[in-house]
Amino acid sequence: MTTSLPTGFNLDDYGLISVLDELPFWSAPFGIKLLEKVIPGKNMNVLDIGFGTGFPLTELAMRFGDTCKVYGLDPWKTAAARAREKIISFGIKNVELLDGVAENIPLQSQIIDLVVSNNGLNNVADLDKALSECARVLKTGGQLVFTMNLKDTMIEFYNVMQSVLTAHGLTSAIDAMIQHIYQKRKPLEEVNSLLLKHGFSVNSIEHDQFSYTFTDGTTMFRHFFIRLAFLDAWKEIVPLEKQEMIFNEIETEINQIADKEGFFRLSIPFVEIGAIKK
C-alpha cells in the first residue's frame, strides 16, 4: 500500500509550489499548541472555525484520515478559494468547506465530535453566540479546543501609544484603544464564564508566548503583516486629522527605545483552552 502512494512530485510545478508554504508564521505558534491537544480517532466529525487559507484545516484532515469528516467554516471567500487549492494539491478527500460565521453554524445539532479554532473565536462579532453554536453542534462529551491571544498582546506598542495619546490629551482615543483591545481579546475570566454558561467543562488552560522582534519602529510599521492585520485598526483609534502626527510620534518613540535596547520587541501571550460539552 505505502509503496503505491503517489510520490515523485515535480518541484518545478507552480501549482505545487504556490501551496507548499501553507503555514502563516502568525498562525504557527498558536496552531502547534492546539494540535498538541487534539487526539485523532476514527469515524469522527470535526469542525474548524475560522480556517482562513487552510490551517489547521488541512493538517487536521490529513491526521484524522478518510474515516473522518472535517468541516471548515469561514466567511472569507477569497481565503477559502486558496484553501481549496491546497486541498486539491494535497489530495485531501475528507474536507467540506462551509461559507458562514461561528454565530450561525450551518450544521445540524449534535453531529460534531470535535470543534477547533486557531485564534479565530476571539475575532468573532459575538463570542457568546458563537460558543452557544459550538455547544449546539457538539455531541455530548464532544471536545472544544481553541487558542486565543490575550489582552497584553503587543503591550509594548500599546504602552507607547497610550503615552503619546496622553501627552496630547486625547483621552477619548485612549478609551477607544482600551475598547479595541477588549473587542479583539476578551479577558480570560470572561471567556471561562461564557464556556460554563453554555454547558462546557473546562479541562485545560495552557499559557504560552512568542514575540515579534524588529530593528526599530520604522521596520515594525513597514512589516507586511503589521500593515495587513493591525495598522488600520490602530489608525481608527486616533481622530483622522491627528493620525499622521500621532503615529509619527509613536514611531519616533519606538525608535528611541530600539536605539537604547538594540531592538523593539512585541510580546504575544496566548492561551490554549480545552473544554468538554457536558
N, C-alpha and C positions, 0 to 999 in steps of 0.2 A: 504493500500500500504506500509506504513512505517513499519508496523509490520511484513510484509513478506520479508523484506530485509534480506540478509544473515548476521548473526552475529555468536556468539559462536566460535570465532577464536581460533585455537589451538596455544597457546603461546609457545609450545614446537616444533612447525613446523619450521625446519631450513629455508625452503623457505621463510616463512613469516618474520622470524627474520632477515634474510640476507638483506631484503629490507626495514625493518621498519625504520631504521635510515637513511632516504633517503636524508637529507638535509646537505650538507657540511657547516661547520662553515664559511668558506671564503665566500660562496655564500649568506649566510643568510641575512646579513645587507643590501646588495645591493637588494636582492630579496624582502625583506619586503617593502622597499621604492618603488620598481617597482609595486608590487601588490596593493599598496595603490592607485595607479594612474589608474589601469586597471578596467574599468567598464564592467562587464559581460552583455551580452544580448543574445537574441535568434537568431538562424539561421545565425551565424557569422562564417567566416573563419579566423583562427588565425594562425600566423606563429611565432615560437620561434626559433631564430637564435642562434646557439651555445648551445644546450640543454645539452650537456655533458652526465652525468649519469641520467638526468631526471628532473632537477629543473631549472626553474619553470614549465616545460612542463606538468608534471603530475598534478600539482596543478591547472594550468590553465584549463586543460581538465576537471577535476572534478568540478571546479567552474562554468565553462561555460555550461556544461551539454550536453546531447545527441543530441540536435538540432544543435549543432555547430561542426565544424571540426577543429581540432588543428593539424597543421603540425609541426614537429620538424626537424630542419636542422642542421647537424653536420657531418664533415668528419671522426670523431674519432670512428671507428667501434667497438672497444672494449667497449668504454663507451656506445655506442648505444645498445650493447647487454645487458649491465646492466640495461639501461633504459627500454628495452623491458621486462626484468624480472619484474620490478616494475609495468609496465602497465598490465601485466598478473595477478600478485598478487593482485593488487588493483581493478581488474575487470573493467578496463577502455576500452571503445569500440570506442571512438571518436578521436583516435590519429593515424596519419600516419607518420612514420619516413622516412626522406629523407637523402640519402647519398650525400653530396655535400658541397659547400662552398658559403659564402654570396656573393662573386663576380660573381657567376653564379647560381642563384637560379633556381632549376628545377621545376618551376611552370609557368603557363600561366600568361599573363599580366592582371592586374586589376581584380584579383579574391579574394584578401585578404582584410579583414576589419581592421585587427589589426596586426602589427608586433611588437614583443617584443624581447629584447636581454638583458640578465642579465650579464653585464660585459663581453660581447662577442664581440661586434663590435670593441672594442679597441684592440682586438687581431687578427683582420683580416689582411691579407697581403696588401690589397689596400682598405682603407676606402672610398675613392672617388667612386670606382667602386661598393663597397658594398651598399652604400647609393643610388647610381643610380639604383641598382637592387631592393632595398626596394621600391623606388618610382615606379618602373615599375610594381611590382606585386600588389601594393596597389590600391584600388579603389579611385576615387576622394572623398575627405573627410575622407579617411581612416587614422588611427592613428598609429604613430610610438612612442613607449615608450621604452627607454633603459637606462641602468645605465653604468657608466664607472668610474674607479678610476682616479684620477688626477695626474698631474706631480709631486706634492710634496708627493706622496705615498712613505712611508718609508724614508722620507727625512733625518731622524736621522742616518740611516745606510749610505746613500749616502754622507752625510757630513763627516762621519768618513772615508769612502773610499777615498773621494777626498783629505782629509788631508794627509792620508798615501801615496797616489799616488804623491801628490805634494812634500812631503818630499823626495821622491826618484826620482824626476824629470821626472816622467812618464807622460808627457803632452799628448802624443798620447793616452794613456789609459784613461786620463780624457776626452778627446774628444770622445772616444768610449763609455764612461759611459754616457755622455750627449746625444749621439745619441741613445743609448739603451733606455734611459728614453723617448726620443721623439718618437721612434718607437712604444713603448708599450702604451704610454699615451700622445696622441696628446693634444696640448693646446685647451682649451675650445673655444677660439675665432676661431680657425681653423675649429673645428667641426661645429660650428654655420654657418660659411661661406659655408661649404660643404652642409649643410642642405638647406640653401637658394638657392644654386646653383641647387639643384635637385628638386626644387619646393615645399619645405616644409615651413610651417609657424610654428615657434617655439612658443608654448603656455605655457610651464612651464619649469623652470630650478630650481631645488631644491638641495642645498648643504647639505651634511651630513658628518659624520666622525665616525670611530670607531678605535680601536687600538689593537695591539698585544703587550702584556707586558711579559717580560721574566726576569728570575732571573739575567742573565748576557749574555754576548756574546756567551759563550760556549753553554749555553742552547739554545739560538736562532739558532745557526748553526746546532745543533743536532735535532731541531724540524722537524718532518717528512714533513710538508707542505712547509717549507722553503727549504728543500732539494729537494722536488719534483718540486716545481714551480719556484724557484728563483736562487738557488745556481749555477746551471750550467751556466745560463746566466750571472751571476756576474763573474764567473771564466773566461768566454770568453773575458771579458773586459781587462784582465791582460795577458801579454805575458806568455806563458806556463812555461818558465824557472823561472819566478818570482812569480808564483801563490802561492806557499807554504809560501814564505817569506811574501808577501803582506797580505795574509789572516791571517797568524799568528799574524801580527801586528794589523790588523783590530780587530781581536778577543781580543787581549790584551787591545787595547784602549777602546773597548766597555765594557770590564770587569772593567776597571778603572772608567768609567762613572757609571756603575752599583754599584760599591763599594761606590761611592760618593753619588749617588741619592737613592740607595736602590733597584734599578731595572733598566731595559732598556726597553724603550717603542718605538714601531714603530707606527707612525700615518698613518691612511689610509683614507685620504679625498676622497670623491667621489661625484658624481652628478647624479641626475635623470633628464632626458630630455624628454619632451613630445612634439611631433610635429604632424601637420596635413598636409596631402598631398593636395595641392591646385588644 
